[in-house]
Amino acid sequence: MKNRTFATLSLIAAAALTWGGLTPKPANACGGFFCSAANPVNQAAEQIIFSDNGDGTITAVIQIMYEGPAESFAWLLPIPGVPDVEVSSNAALDRLNNATNPTYQLNTVFDGDCNFGFPTTAAAPMADGDFGNESAPNPVSVLAEKQVGPYDSVTIAVDPTTEDAAQAAVDWLTDNGYDVTDIGPDVLRPYLDDGLNLVAFRLTKGNSSGAIRPVMITYDSDLPLIPIRPTAVAATEDMPIKVWVLSNERAIPKNYKGLILNEALIDWFNPSDTYNEVVSKAADEAGGQGFVTEFAGSTDAFMDTIVFQWERQTWMDFSSTTFASDVEMYNQATQNWAGWDGFDEALAAAVTLPEDVDFDDLQLCFLCYSNDVGFAFDQGEFLTRLFEDVIKPMWDTQDLIDSRPYMTRLYTTMSADEMSLDPIFDFNPDLGDVSNVHVADRVVGCPDNGDPNAQPWTVELDQGDTVMGTEFGVWPIDIEDEPAALQILQYGTSGEGEMVTDNGPMITDMINDQNDATMNGDDEPAADDPGGPSMLAGDDTGDPGLDDGAAGSGDGVQKKGDSGCAVGGDDAGTSLGLWAAALGLLALRRRRRTA
């Protein structure tokens, strides 16, 4: 009897992404067979990195996305005290997303003599700010002003004795050039009543909305919190929200539920097509306020995630080089950092152009204009701006990750009517790690010289359930068939958490009924039919009679008898993900993003 192993290649939904390392890896030879890396899901969402700094402060890296005219961009954040505000980089969040994305890999083990006269894997394709009068009269006081990256930022406080502090804040912001048309005083009132200040951002004059990038804010607080209620002003349906929390131990949603997903609802052949829908359904089952823990573990594995060591060395070499010409310096800088946030702004700050040349022309051909009368390039200014605006924000984010020993990634989706409670995150040292890599085995039994794509199969999931199917590439369980939450818990700061809902036994019964229906060729689950076609040799639970450890081990290694193919879990690939806005976004016209 011959046993062969394949790794099913999952189709990536966000196939339009074309960054380096983004495209799915092709199948690699593995012991004469084909193996593949797993494919990521959940690639677009609202993103925040929180760091509990251990000194009574929280640092938040918040990614902002906005679509519309630059003069209409305004973003407000309710926050305690006067925060330190810096600029960050979209590339930093993209790389962190890449490293922590949940992936689902389905390995196929053929048990029997199959006809491999055609490619079995072909069925699954790879897929300068003016803040107005600085001595603004009461009730609004300007506590701090700062220009960071493409933004003007201002921190204001409103006299709590004011008859309507929220209306006073809206009036002040409008009078000082912040377009807060869609932000009514009712949105801000709860935060001002709690004694919080407001940090407001707008694009500096001359910047387009394409210059929008994340910010890094450090402020006084004991716990991370997302002021989600203002986001309801412009939230899309089932808006994805993704949070990383850096700390000494695993983070938990303190006032939201914890969700354990029913992975039988995920289409393991095309996980990115169903993952978000499963998360949304599970969150709805928790009253619209619950988070899935997608990863929890040591930050040791992420020491070179945001900035690689060779990139640090590249900058050190570049910054110590004496360039023979402006063109040489420009070309080398472009080769290394042209795709990073702030590069164009650094270049624009360092060049003086002839009257008949605009910046877009220069970017198309630097050499063409570098010898023109009236052209000047300040290498020293370029070097300074390149470091401050492009390089340092990346290094700062890496330093933030390196400063804490543990990382938790949490994910949910929410609609406007569910954004009635600001999520707070606390910590629990008793909870274990959570891997973002999910592996399952599809075991196919072939009669002599049988078509491997037309044989019944089983998939054993880590949750303990076995799913049966009859057609390669077709997952037999629909999103509406079962609960999406295997378990719903309320976590505390110790222990394993209080069970709110345990759907496990019911899901097992429903899967067994579905298996019977699938194997009997019925459209709907039905009672056992002794006359129906049988699966592989095994007991009546659907176990195909594998040797111990052959399936569901989660380590990506396939074993059956004396043959098989090792699919290394260490080769599980991830891809760069794109994020939308985060913490209390009040800008007009959000861009709708889907994962």
C-alpha positions in Angstrom: 0.0 0.0 0.0 1.4 3.4 -1.0 1.0 6.5 1.1 1.6 9.9 -0.3 1.4 13.4 1.2 0.5 16.7 -0.3 -0.1 20.1 1.2 -3.2 21.8 -0.2 -2.5 25.3 -1.5 -5.0 27.7 -0.2 -6.2 30.6 -2.4 -5.3 34.0 -1.0 -8.2 36.4 -1.1 -6.1 39.6 -1.2 -4.3 38.4 -4.4 -3.8 41.9 -5.6 -1.1 42.5 -3.0 2.3 42.6 -4.7 4.9 43.5 -2.1 8.1 41.5 -1.8 7.4 38.3 0.0 3.7 38.7 -0.5 3.1 36.3 -3.3 2.4 32.7 -2.2 5.5 30.5 -2.3 5.4 27.9 -5.1 5.3 24.2 -4.1 8.7 22.9 -3.1 10.0 19.4 -3.7 9.7 17.3 -0.6 10.8 13.7 -0.7 9.6 13.3 -4.2 6.2 14.9 -3.5 4.9 18.4 -3.2 4.7 20.5 0.0 3.7 24.1 0.4 3.6 26.8 3.0 0.3 27.7 4.6 -1.5 30.8 3.5 -2.5 33.6 5.7 -6.0 35.0 6.4 -7.3 38.2 8.0 -5.2 40.6 6.0 -7.0 43.8 6.4 -8.4 45.5 9.5 -8.1 48.4 11.9 -4.7 48.0 13.6 -3.2 49.1 16.9 0.0 48.0 18.7 -0.3 48.6 22.5 2.7 48.4 24.8 2.3 48.2 28.6 5.6 49.9 29.5 5.5 48.8 33.1 5.9 52.4 34.4 2.3 53.5 34.4 2.4 54.5 30.7 1.0 52.9 27.5 2.5 53.3 24.1 0.1 52.9 21.1 1.0 52.7 17.5 -2.1 53.5 15.5 -2.5 53.0 11.8 -4.8 55.5 10.1 -6.5 55.1 6.7 -8.5 57.9 5.1 -10.0 58.5 1.7 -10.9 62.1 0.6 -9.5 65.5 0.2 -6.5 66.3 2.4 -8.1 69.5 3.7 -11.0 67.5 5.1 -8.8 65.1 7.1 -9.3 65.4 10.9 -8.6 62.7 13.5 -9.4 63.0 17.2 -8.2 60.8 20.1 -9.5 61.1 23.6 -6.6 60.5 26.0 -5.5 61.2 29.5 -2.9 63.9 30.2 -0.5 65.3 27.6 0.9 62.5 25.4 4.2 62.2 23.6 3.5 62.1 19.9 5.8 60.7 17.2 5.3 59.3 13.7 5.4 55.7 12.8 5.5 53.7 9.6 2.9 51.6 7.7 5.7 49.2 6.7 6.3 48.4 10.4 2.7 47.3 10.9 2.7 45.5 7.6 5.7 43.4 8.7 4.3 42.7 12.1 1.1 41.6 10.4 3.1 39.4 8.1 4.8 37.7 11.0 1.7 37.0 13.1 -1.1 36.3 10.6 -3.1 33.2 11.3 -2.4 30.6 8.7 -4.3 27.4 7.8 -2.5 24.5 6.1 -4.2 21.4 4.9 -1.9 18.5 4.3 -3.2 15.6 2.2 -2.2 12.0 2.9 -3.1 9.4 0.4 -3.6 6.0 1.8 -3.7 3.5 -1.0 -2.8 3.1 -4.6 -3.8 6.3 -6.4 -3.6 7.2 -10.0 -1.3 10.2 -10.2 -1.4 10.5 -14.0 -2.3 14.2 -13.7 -1.2 17.0 -11.3 -3.2 16.5 -8.2 -2.5 20.0 -6.8 -3.8 21.8 -9.9 -7.3 21.9 -8.5 -6.2 24.4 -5.8 -4.5 27.4 -7.4 -1.9 29.6 -5.6 -3.0 32.0 -5.5 3.3 74.1 8.5 0.4 73.9 10.6 -1.5 77.0 11.8 -3.2 76.3 15.1 -4.8 79.7 15.4 -4.5 81.8 18.5 -2.1 80.0 20.9 -3.5 81.9 23.8 -7.0 80.6 23.1 -9.4 81.8 25.8 -11.2 79.5 28.1 -13.0 77.1 28.0 -10.5 75.5 25.6 -6.8 75.4 26.5 -4.0 74.3 24.2 -1.7 72.0 26.2 0.8 71.0 23.4 1.4 71.5 19.7 3.7 69.4 17.6 4.4 68.7 13.9 5.1 65.0 13.4 5.6 63.5 9.9 2.9 64.8 7.7 0.7 66.0 10.6 0.0 69.0 12.7 -1.1 67.8 16.1 -2.5 69.7 19.1 -3.6 68.5 22.5 -6.5 70.5 24.1 -8.3 70.5 27.4 -11.8 71.9 28.0 -12.8 73.5 31.3 -15.1 71.0 32.9 -17.2 73.8 34.4 -18.2 74.9 30.9 -21.9 74.6 30.3 -21.4 72.4 27.3 -17.7 71.3 27.1 -18.3 69.0 24.2 -19.8 71.7 22.0 -17.0 74.1 23.0 -14.5 71.5 21.8 -16.2 71.1 18.5 -16.5 74.8 18.0 -12.8 75.4 18.8 -11.7 72.6 16.5 -13.8 74.0 13.6 -12.6 77.5 14.2 -9.0 76.4 14.1 -9.2 74.5 10.8 -10.1 71.0 11.8 -12.9 69.6 9.6 -15.0 67.8 12.2 -18.3 68.1 10.3 -19.5 64.6 11.2 -18.4 64.8 14.8 -21.1 66.0 17.1 -20.7 67.0 20.7 -22.6 63.8 21.8 -19.7 61.7 20.5 -17.1 63.5 22.6 -19.2 64.3 25.7 -18.6 60.9 27.5 -14.8 61.3 27.3 -14.7 64.9 28.3 -17.0 64.0 31.2 -14.4 61.5 32.3 -11.8 64.2 32.4 -9.9 63.2 29.2 -8.2 65.6 26.9 -8.3 65.5 23.1 -5.4 65.1 20.7 -6.3 66.3 17.2 -4.4 65.6 14.0 -4.6 67.2 10.5 -2.3 67.1 7.5 0.2 69.9 7.3 -0.2 72.3 4.4 1.2 70.9 1.2 0.6 67.2 2.1 -1.9 65.0 0.3 -4.0 62.3 1.8 -1.5 59.8 0.4 1.0 60.9 3.1 -1.2 59.6 5.9 0.8 57.2 8.1 0.6 55.7 11.6 1.4 57.6 14.8 3.1 56.5 18.0 1.6 58.0 21.2 2.8 57.4 24.8 0.5 58.5 27.6 -0.3 57.9 31.2 -2.6 54.9 31.8 -2.6 51.6 33.7 -4.3 49.5 30.9 -4.7 49.7 27.1 -8.2 50.9 26.0 -9.7 51.5 22.6 -12.1 54.5 22.6 -14.3 52.6 20.1 -17.5 54.6 20.6 -16.5 57.6 18.4 -15.6 55.1 15.7 -19.3 54.3 15.3 -19.7 57.6 13.5 -18.1 56.2 10.3 -17.8 52.5 10.9 -18.5 50.0 8.1 -20.5 46.8 8.7 -18.4 44.2 10.5 -15.4 46.4 10.6 -12.3 44.4 11.4 -10.3 45.4 14.4 -6.8 44.0 15.1 -4.8 44.6 18.3 -1.3 43.6 19.4 -0.6 44.0 23.1 3.1 43.9 24.3 3.5 43.1 28.0 5.0 40.7 30.5 2.2 38.2 30.1 -0.8 37.3 27.9 -3.4 40.0 27.4 -7.1 39.4 27.7 -10.2 41.4 26.7 -11.2 42.6 30.2 -14.8 43.7 29.5 -15.3 41.8 26.2 -15.7 38.0 25.8 -13.0 35.7 24.7 -13.8 33.6 21.6 -12.6 30.1 20.6 -13.5 29.5 17.0 -15.2 26.4 15.6 -12.6 25.6 12.9 -15.0 23.2 11.2 -16.7 26.3 9.7 -13.5 27.5 8.1 -13.1 26.2 4.5 -9.7 24.7 4.9 -9.3 24.6 1.1 -9.8 28.3 0.9 -9.5 29.7 4.5 -9.2 33.3 3.5 -12.6 33.1 1.9 -14.4 32.2 5.2 -12.2 33.2 8.1 -13.5 36.8 8.6 -17.1 35.5 8.2 -16.5 32.9 11.0 -15.0 35.5 13.3 -17.9 37.9 12.6 -20.4 35.2 13.3 -18.6 34.1 16.5 -18.5 37.8 17.7 -22.3 38.1 17.0 -22.9 35.0 19.1 -21.1 36.9 22.0 -23.4 39.9 21.6 -21.1 41.6 19.2 -18.4 42.2 21.8 -15.8 39.5 21.8 -12.2 38.9 20.6 -10.4 35.9 19.2 -6.8 35.4 20.5 -5.0 34.7 17.2 -1.5 34.6 18.7 0.1 34.7 22.2 3.7 34.0 22.9 7.3 35.3 23.4 8.5 38.3 21.5 11.9 36.6 21.1 10.9 35.3 17.6 10.2 38.9 16.5 13.6 40.5 17.2 14.2 41.1 13.5 10.6 41.4 12.3 10.3 45.2 11.8 13.9 45.9 11.0 16.3 43.2 9.8 19.9 43.3 11.0 21.2 43.7 7.4 18.9 46.7 7.0 20.5 48.4 10.1 23.9 47.7 8.6 22.8 49.1 5.2 21.8 52.4 6.9 25.1 52.5 8.9 27.1 52.0 5.7 25.0 54.6 3.7 25.2 57.3 6.4 29.0 57.0 6.6 29.5 57.0 2.8 30.9 60.1 1.0 29.0 60.1 -2.3 30.7 61.3 -5.5 27.5 62.8 -6.9 23.9 63.6 -6.0 22.7 61.0 -8.4 24.7 58.3 -6.8 23.3 59.1 -3.3 19.8 59.3 -4.7 20.0 56.1 -6.6 21.3 54.1 -3.6 18.7 55.6 -1.2 16.0 54.8 -3.7 17.1 51.3 -4.0 16.9 50.7 -0.3 14.1 52.9 1.0 11.9 54.2 -1.8 8.9 52.1 -0.6 9.1 53.3 3.0 6.9 56.0 4.5 8.4 59.5 4.5 10.9 58.9 1.6 9.3 61.3 -0.8 8.9 63.9 1.9 12.6 63.6 2.8 13.6 64.0 -0.8 11.3 67.0 -1.3 12.8 68.7 1.7 16.3 68.3 0.3 15.9 69.5 -3.3 15.4 72.9 -4.9 13.9 72.6 -8.4 13.9 74.9 -11.4 10.7 76.8 -11.9 9.6 74.6 -14.9 10.2 71.3 -13.0 7.8 69.8 -10.5 8.5 67.1 -8.0 6.7 64.4 -10.0 9.0 65.0 -12.9 12.1 64.7 -10.7 10.9 61.4 -9.3 10.5 60.0 -12.9 14.1 60.9 -13.8 16.4 62.4 -11.2 19.4 62.3 -13.6 17.4 64.3 -16.2 17.2 67.4 -14.0 20.2 67.1 -11.7 22.4 69.3 -13.9 19.8 71.9 -14.6 20.3 75.5 -13.7 18.4 76.2 -10.5 18.6 72.6 -9.3 20.1 72.0 -5.9 20.3 68.9 -3.7 21.3 69.2 0.0 22.9 65.8 0.8 23.2 66.7 4.5 19.5 67.7 4.8 18.5 64.5 2.9 20.5 62.3 5.2 19.0 64.0 8.3 15.4 63.8 7.0 15.8 60.3 5.8 16.8 59.1 9.2 14.3 61.1 11.2 11.3 60.5 8.9 12.0 57.1 7.3 14.5 55.0 9.3 13.9 56.0 12.9 10.2 55.3 13.0 10.9 51.7 11.9 13.6 51.3 14.5 11.4 52.8 17.2 8.7 50.2 16.5 11.2 47.3 16.6 12.6 48.7 19.9 9.1 48.8 21.3 8.6 45.1 20.5 12.0 44.2 21.9 11.3 46.0 25.1 8.6 43.6 26.2 8.8 39.8 26.6 5.3 38.8 25.5 3.0 39.5 22.6 -0.8 38.9 22.3 -2.7 39.4 19.0 -6.4 39.8 19.3 -9.0 40.2 16.5 -12.7 40.9 16.0 -15.2 42.6 13.8 -17.8 45.1 14.9 -20.6 47.1 13.4 -21.7 50.6 14.6 -24.5 49.4 16.8 -22.0 47.1 18.7 -19.6 49.9 19.5 -21.2 50.9 22.7 -18.4 49.7 25.1 -14.8 50.7 24.9 -12.6 47.5 24.9 -10.2 47.4 27.8 -7.3 44.9 27.9 -5.8 43.4 31.0 -3.4 40.6 31.7 -3.5 37.0 32.9 -0.3 35.0 33.6 -2.1 31.7 34.0 -3.2 31.4 30.3 -1.0 29.5 27.9 0.5 30.4 24.5 -1.6 30.4 21.3 -0.1 29.5 18.0 -1.1 31.3 14.8 -0.2 28.3 12.7 -3.0 25.8 12.2 -2.4 22.4 10.5 -4.8 19.6 9.7 -4.5 16.4 7.7 -6.9 15.4 4.9 -6.6 11.6 4.7 -7.7 10.1 1.4 -8.2 6.4 0.9 -7.8 5.2 -2.7 -8.8 1.8 -4.2 -6.3 0.3 -6.6 -5.4 2.8 -9.2 -8.2 5.1 -8.1 -8.6 8.8 -9.0 -7.2 10.6 -6.0 -9.5 13.6 -6.7 -12.7 11.6 -6.5 -12.2 9.7 -3.3 -13.8 10.2 0.2 -11.6 11.9 2.7 -11.5 12.9 6.4 -10.0 15.9 8.2 -9.3 15.6 11.9 -9.3 19.0 13.6 -7.4 20.0 16.7 -10.7 20.7 18.4 -11.3 17.0 18.3 -13.9 16.7 15.5 -13.5 14.8 12.2 -15.0 16.3 9.0 -15.8 14.0 6.1 -16.0 14.9 2.5 -16.2 13.3 -0.9 -14.8 15.9 -3.3 -11.4 17.4 -3.4 -11.5 21.2 -2.9 -15.1 21.2 -1.6 -15.5 21.8 2.1 -18.8 20.1 3.1 -19.8 22.4 6.0 -21.4 25.7 5.3 -21.1 28.8 7.5 -24.8 28.6 8.4 -24.6 25.0 9.5 -23.2 25.4 13.0 -22.3 27.9 15.7 -19.1 29.7 14.9 -17.9 29.9 18.5 -16.8 26.6 19.9 -16.6 28.3 23.3 -17.3 31.8 24.6 -15.4 32.7 27.8 -15.1 35.6 30.2 -11.4 35.9 31.1 -10.1 37.3 34.4 -6.7 38.2 35.6 -6.1 34.7 36.8 -7.3 31.2 36.0 -8.6 29.7 32.8 -11.6 32.0 32.5 -15.3 31.4 33.2 -17.2 29.4 30.6 -20.1 31.4 29.3 -21.1 29.1 26.4 -19.8 25.7 25.5 -21.0 24.7 22.0 -18.5 21.8 21.7 -20.9 18.9 22.3 -23.6 20.3 20.1 -21.0 21.1 17.3 -19.7 17.5 17.5 -23.3 16.1 17.1 -23.9 18.5 14.2 -20.7 17.5 12.5 -21.5 13.8 12.8 -24.9 14.4 11.3 -23.3 16.4 8.5 -20.8 13.6 7.9 -23.6 11.1 7.6 -25.4 13.4 5.1 -22.2 13.9 3.1 -21.4 10.3 2.9 -24.9 9.3 2.0 -25.1 11.9 -0.7 -27.9 13.8 1.0 -28.2 17.6 0.8 -29.2 17.8 4.5 -27.9 15.9 7.5 -29.8 12.7 8.1 -29.8 9.7 10.3 -27.3 6.9 9.8 -27.8 5.0 6.6 -26.2 1.5 6.8 -26.5 1.2 3.1 -24.6 4.3 2.3 -21.0 4.3 1.0 -18.4 3.9 3.7 -15.3 5.8 4.4 -11.9 4.2 4.9 -11.5 1.3 7.2 -12.0 2.5 10.7 -14.5 2.8 13.5 -18.0 4.4 13.2 -16.7 7.8 14.4 -15.1 8.4 11.0 -11.6 7.7 12.1 -10.0 6.3 8.9 -7.8 3.9 10.9 -4.6 6.0 10.9 -1.6 5.0 12.9 -1.2 6.9 16.1 0.0 10.4 15.4 -0.7 10.3 11.7 -3.3 13.1 11.7 -4.3 16.2 13.7 -0.9 16.5 15.3 -0.6 20.1 14.3 3.1 19.9 13.7 2.9 19.7 9.9 4.7 16.3 9.8 2.8 13.5 8.0 3.5 9.9 8.8 1.8 6.7 7.5 3.4 3.4 7.6 6.9 3.5 6.1 6.4 6.3 3.7 5.1 9.8 3.5 6.4 13.3 3.2 7.5 15.7 6.0 5.9 19.1 5.6 7.9 21.3 7.9 5.8 23.6 10.1 8.8 25.9 10.1 8.2 26.6 6.5 4.7 27.9 7.1 4.6 31.2 5.1 2.8 34.4 6.0 2.3 37.5 3.9 2.3 41.2 4.4 -1.1 42.5 5.3 -2.6 46.0 4.9 -4.4 47.8 7.7 -7.0 50.5 8.0 -7.6 53.0 10.8 -7.7 52.4 14.5 -8.2 53.9 17.9 -11.2 56.3 17.9 -11.0 57.3 14.2 -13.1 60.3 13.5 -12.0 61.2 10.0 -14.6 61.6 7.3 -15.3 59.0 4.7 -13.5 55.8 5.9 -12.2 53.5 3.3 -14.0 50.2 3.4 -11.6 47.4 3.7 -12.1 43.7 3.7 -9.9 40.9 4.8 
